[in-house]
Each structure stands twice: as C-alpha cells, then as structure tokens.
Amino acid sequence: MKTWHKIALVTVVVVGILISVKSCVDKKTADITLAYIGEGFVDRELFSKNVSSLSAVGSDVNSDGEVIIDIMEISFNDSLSEADKQNSESKLTNAIGAGVARVYLIEEKYLINNASSGVFAELSQFGEGFKNADGEVCGISVKDNEKVKSLGIDTSKNLYLAVRIVSEIDALMDKDIEKKHSMAMDIAEYILKD
C-alpha cells in the first residue's frame, strides 16, 4: 500500500508540474498595456468582451500571432484598504515612471499631479485638451466617451486620455518601443475620433 501511495503522489506532482509548464507556455504577452487611473473600477468582464474593438486598430507588436491589449487598473477608491491604496501608489509609479503602460485613461486630478513630469506625449493633433506647464496638450477629455465606456470604465468624471512618450530609457530597454508608441497613437485616434 505504501508503494501505491508513493506512485499516486509522484503522479499528482508530475501532472501538476506539466499543467504549470503548459500554462506558462500558453500565456500570451500583451502587445500594449492601457492604464486606468482614478477613483472608480474597471469592469473586467466588459473590458474583455469589448477590447477587440481596440485590438482591430492595433498591431501584433511582439509577433506572437495575436493582438493582445491588457489593462492595468490603478484605483484610489475610498472603499479600498490602506494596503490597497499603497499598492495603487506603487502601481502608479510603475505605470507612469517605468512606462509599463503606453495609453492612460486618467482622471483629472491624477493627470494634474503627473502632467509636469514630462512623460506624456503632445496630443494637440487630436484637439484642445489639458495642457502641461509648457503649454502642450498632454491629455484629451474622454468624459462620456462611448468607446471608453464600452471598455467598462466610468467616464462620468473628468477623465482624460494620455499617451506616454518614448523616453531614452524606453528606447534602450524595449526594441519594440516605436511600434508600441505607434499603436498607442492609433488607439488614441480611434478612441478620440467621432
């Protein structure tokens, strides 16, 4: 009986390892990441259902055969615990400072706090909008925008679309950064076009 238990245990461990390896191999990497920064939450089910509209605009940057767009949710909702709020601060630093996200759907007060950091691209080609200290348009209002709303994001507040610039560090660290920036601008155009 002891031998049977050992064989069963080894079999379960081997099957578990094989399942883990398969899930790692099957996991696809996002071509681009959007960041929602605000006091609301993203309806992930709605996002998954409707993100294909953005994927149709995008391109397969990483050449894995699919256009995958991911979303990073950075919420500062009052209902969050202090630990979750600190986690959101850390995610915000990564999203903006480290350039994890390329397209931002960001509430006005968080845009105000980060507009002068020089990480957002000039977007005047899409119209008037939020200007940074240098007078450049770095955010375009998407308040009540149906395309953003369809992604499960509350657009009733002063929400803006911003795009991250291509920094020197981005260019050194990511060989596909120009493709990602081009895709980010295409997504911005799609969302902002009437």
N, C-alpha and C positions, 0 to 999 in steps of 0.2 A: 504494500500500500504506500509506503514512503516513496518508492521509486515512481509510482504513478503520480503522486503529488508534485514531485520534482519536475517530471516531464510536463505536467499541466502548467506549472509555474513558469518554466522556461518558455513554453509555447505562448503563454499570455504576454510575457515580456517581449519576445521576438515580434509578435503581432503588433504590440503597442509601438515598438521602435519602427516597424515598417510603416504603420499608419502615420507616425510623426514625420518620417522622412518623405513620404508621399505628399503630405500636406505642405511641407516646405518647398518641395519641387513644383507643386501645382500652383503655389501662390504667385500671383502676378503683381508686378511692381507698378505703381501709378505713374502715368506719364507726366501728370501735373497735379498739384495739390492746391485746393482752394481753402481759404481760412475764413470762418465766420467768427467775428469778434464783437461781442455785445452782451446784452443782459438777457437775451432770450435763449432759446434752444433750437437745434436743428431737428426737424422731423426726419430721422434717418430713413424711414420706410419710404416717405415721399421723395427724398433725395435719390435713393436707389432706383425708384420707379421712373423718375424723370431726368436723371443725369444724362441719359442717352441723347437728349437734345443738345447738350454741350459736347458730348463725345463726337457727334456728327460734324461739329465745327473743328474739332481738334485733329491732331495727327499722332501717329504711332511713334513717339519720340524715341522710346527705348527698343524699338524693333522686336517686340515680343508677339506681334500679330494682333494686338488689340489696343484700342484707345481707352485707357482707364483714367478716370478723374476721381480723385479722392477728396474728402472734405475733412478739415481739422476744425473742431468746434472748440472755441475758447469763450466760455460763458462766465460772466461775473454776476449772475443772478443772485439776489438776496437770499434765496432759499438754499444756497449751497453752504456747506460747512466751511469752516476756516481753512481746513486742509485742502478742500477742493478749490477754494479761492486762490490759495498759494500755488496749487498745481496749475491753475489757469494763468497766473503771473509767469510761471516758468514756461508754459506753452507759448505765451505771448512773446517772450524773449526769443524763443526758438523760431517762431513763425516769422517774426519781423527781423530780429537781429541776425539770425543764422540763415535766413532765406529759405526755410523749409517750404513755405507756401509761396506761390507766384501771383495768385489773384486773391484779393481781400474783399470781403463784404463786411464792412466795419462801421459800427455806429459812430456818430459824430464825435462824441467826447473822447473816444479812443483814437480816432483819427487826429484830433487836435493835439493829443499827447504825443503822437508819433510823427506828425507831418514834418516837423523841423529836423528829423533825423536824417533826411536825405535818402531814404530807402525807397521812396515811391516815385514811379515814372511820371513824366509830364503827360497829361491826358487831354490837353486843350483841343486836339483834333476831334474829340467827342462832344465838345461843347463847354459851356461855363460850368464851374463847379467850385469845390473847396480849394482854396489857394494856400500854399505854404508861405513861409516868411519871405521867400524870394519872389513871390507873386505868381508862381507856376501852379497851374491846375493839377492837383495830385489826387483828387477824388471827385467822382461824378455821382450825383444823387441817384439812388435806385429806390427811393421811397415809393411804395405802392407799385413797384415794377412787377408785372405778371410773370416774367421769366424767372426772376429770383424767387418770387412767392411759390412758383411751381416746384422749386427745389426744397421746400419745407422750411423756408426762412421767413421769419416775421419781418415784413417791410413797412410796418406802420410807423416805426420810429425813424429818425433821421439817419438812414443807412446809406453808405457810400460804397462805390466800387473803386478800388485802387489796385495798381499793378506794381510789383516790385521791380526795381531797376536791375540791370545786370552790373553787379559790382566787380571789381578786380578779383576779389576773393572767389566770387561765384565762378568767374571765368577760369580761374586756376583749378577749382575743385570739381567742376562739372563740365565734361566735354560736350554735353548736350544743352548747355545753358541758353545758347542763342535760339535753338529750336523751341525750348520751353518758353522763352520770352515771346517769341513769335506766336506761339499757341496761346499764351496769356492775353496778348493783344487781340487775337482773333476772338477769344471768348468774350473779352470786354466789348468788342464791336458788336458781337451777336447780342449780348445782353442789353446794350445801350441803344441798339437800333430799333426804331419803332416798328 
